[in-house]
Amino acid sequence: MKIEFSTKKIEQIKADLELVFVVNKNIKKFSKSKAVFDFTQYKGEGTCLDIENKILYVELKELDYESIRLAFSDAFKFASKLNIKSIKSPCILHECVVKSFVAMAEGFLFASYEFNKYKSEKKDSKDLKLIISSSEINNKNFSANEAKIGLERGEILALACAFTKDIVNDIPQNYTPLKMAEDAKNLAKKDKNITCKIHDEKFLEKEKMNAFLAVNRASVHPPRLIHLSYKPKNAKKRVVFVGKGLTYDSGGLSLKPADYMLTMKYDKSGGAAAMGIIKAISELGLEIEVHSIIGATENMIGGDAYKPDDVLISREGVSIEVRNTDAEGRLVLADCLSYAQDLKPDILIDLATLTGACVVGLGEYTTGIMGNNEKLQNDFYESSKKSGEYATVLHFNPYLKELIKSNIADVSNTSSSRYGGAITAGLFLEKFIRKEFKDKWLHLDIAGPAYVEKAWSYHSFGASAAGLRMCVNFVISLLRKEK
């Protein structure tokens, strides 16, 4: 896929197909060709084709960034079925030039993603070139340089998302904690600005990361603590991302039902996103120090599996009563968050497919934002709305803390009530956040949007790289505040 920016008039640009964006669904008035169909009669993806004039009409539902993404995604989906190599398009501007071009690039590239690694017959990926013309823009504030910045940012974000999706979509028989560590090493090899440290089980034992180790005990695959770093010279802040990297989750001795075990390869989505985030931030050259900490392990069954009724002593010294071994992600995160706080972050954000309760409460497409600092939560939420991802704030309730009290330890890894499970999981993690970082920490429960077994919006079946764009957008917003 290739996207170019041109200052030529659109009629001067040579291409196999021209895009025309339509807000009013009745598009017959736009063309003289009999080959044009009314949108209400056409059962496609918001598109219809004028064969005679080589025009593809694309519905633009609203003038906003998300509608721009959807329109360019629909254009790619239709055009990829045709025997063409190039498309020309006018640019669509909404408020900010950079964000508009980010949206155009993202929509086009997101639609091109496909995970076919294990298919015996692979379709040839359609190598389409998109040329975007700015000639029809009558705006004194329009900047060709900003347009190019937007296209570059959109491509970087789309490729980082594809990188993340490939990790999440990969299968547990091949994608083990060691494979995740290998991918992290390869990421650092390809990007000289990223450094990678991989810590094994001996390091975890030395660091007294007993909660992390307990989850791994029944797996034949050893755990790995992955630490990726990006340290530009003029860094304005230090942000640390912590990702849950369960390459497979059987539920442990609290075994999941068969139907719930399917798709558990996606339990590494938080770790994959943390890797994709640092990849994107490095390639964008942002002046902010970033660390990604990933706890990579499996949660399996066996004679040495950790058990309900066990008490684990975490790295922070907080004792945990295990009441359900399927609440394992929070145990791994507890020790990883402890390690992350040693880096003295200005902002600490964890990403995890943590609770089914979050999916029940918010649906499949929305991330839950939790933490102690209401302003930080709201700032992150406002930033997320511009990224194309959906999120909402879930406020902590002090009365819910009572539900994770333990009679024999400092805290229980599950709630005594079936209600408010997403928030009680967040409150469990909060027990491991030191006083000085309480107001600097955010927890993102991405269980809903991380993996969906049907195509939605501009996402294909499977992984969506949930959390990546909203986190990168938030980091960009932090830099704006510094100026």
Phi, psi and omega in degrees: 000138179221134179238128181238153175250136182225142176265001178290155172295148188297328179289342179272349182272129178274127178199161181284336185210145177247138176266136172233125184263134187236126177271319177275125187295335180279097189260004184300329182292346182275344187222151177268350185284142177283351183278356182275133179250152173292141179303325182293341180259343185268123182262068181233207183255054180070029183220155168206153193248131170262097186295318185298317183260005179054050179239134174251115179273131184234131180287131172246104189293316179218166174264081174212170187297320182292321177294326176296315177302313182297319181296315180288330174294314178299321179298314180296314183304319180285311185297329182293344179273352182261160179272069181227163181240344184214150179225139172246149187211144168288158176271150179246120183253137173224108177061280186260130181297311182302309183296326178296317180287328172302313182297319179297314181294315181300312182301315181294317184281325177301319182294339183276351184288136175210136176256104183232023185306324186254014177270136180288325177250110182258132175286141176294127179292135183284117181266086182263142174255130177251125178246119182256122182263140178253006190297335184269004181276117177255066184226117182297334182275357181291135181234123178297326179295318178295325177298315180294322176299317180297316179297317180297316180296317179299318179293318179298315180294318180295319179290325175294323176294318179297319176302314180293317180298320179300321179293312183294319183287340184292156193267152187293334180294335179253324186265090181259174175304325178294324178292322178297319177296321178297318178296323178295317177299316180295324177299316180291328177294321182283333182242106184295344180273353180250134174248154185225132171238133177245124181250134183265189184294331177294321176296317180299320178295316179299321181278001180059042177271065188288330178292315176301310182297323181299318180299324185278347194306324184269000181272144175281348181261123183292153180280163174217135171261116184258130179232106176258139182229142173228116186232085177290159186297317186255044183297131181273328181213170174240120179243132179243126176255136178239127184240136174284120184242055177282101183293340166199144181228106177275349187098349183069209181295334171276063194302135177291149168299156185306316183296326182281340180283332179296138182080005181290358169298340183281356184289358175263010185299321180295318177295319178297318179296319179299324177289317180295325180297311182291329175299311182294316183296320178295314182293332176281346179067035183288141183275064179212132180283130183229138173235141174239121180249123183235126174266103185258122181196177171241156173243102187237181178247155180167177183296338182254014182294146173289157195234153165302140185091350174292157171237124183250139176258113185284171178300326179283356182086001178279129180273141186236124172275125178272116177250346179203120182284353176276356172263057189269330184300320181293334177289316177296316181295324181305313180286325179291323176294324176298312178299318183296325182291338176295342180277358178055060183287151169281327175223136179235121183231126173251147179235130183203142167278078196268317187221139170294334180299326179293324178291319178299318184284322189248350185088179187283344192249005189236136177269141175266129179256124180228160179163185181262335187263106184296322179295317179297317178300314182293321177298317179296318180299313180298321178293320183297328182297334181271355184272342185098355177259155181256134180209162174210156182272132173247113185279141175291146178237120184301333180290333179289341177299331180298333186285343180250018175286147178240146177280342185237356180216181181289329183203152176259146182278357172222158181279154176276001178230150178282348186266147176070031186298327179293319182286320179294329175294318176296320178293328174299311179299324182299335178296340185255006178263124181292157185308317185289347180247003183306317183270002180252003189250138173232141174246125179249114176267106186257021186302326182287299187278350187298326183206121180230132186277036174199153177291141177212141182052232178262012178265140174276176175310139173101222188288149180239359185062039182305136177094336186294305185295320182293325179288318178296318179297323178294319178298319178298320179294327176296321180293324178298321181292334180286337184279000000 
